[in-house]
């Protein structure tokens, strides 16, 4: 029986497979939340931070909030519910219980 791949999994792999996005997400998970701190910690330009954070924000895994006193500053946080959904998708796909023995019936293995 062939298992269908959840299209959400492919989308998350695309989003998180970009190294800078993964690094940014890791920084936010570790508590760095301001756009200026993110740029400093990873030595990325502001426009690159903005681009990647926009993708993470649109995906829903990161929430962005502008500072009330100075809108130039953006503070980021993790959306726990979305993070749980991503974990569920990845855990289901990468579950070692899914691994089956090779069933190949071609080539020299054919009886």
PyMOL commands that set and color helices and strands:
alter all, ss='L'
color gray80, all
select helices_A, chain A and resi 7-16+19-29+35-42+46-59+80-93+96-98+107-109
alter helices_A, ss='H'
color red, helices_A
select strands_A, chain A and resi 62-66+74-78
alter strands_A, ss='S'
color yellow, strands_A
deselect
rebuild
show_as cartoon
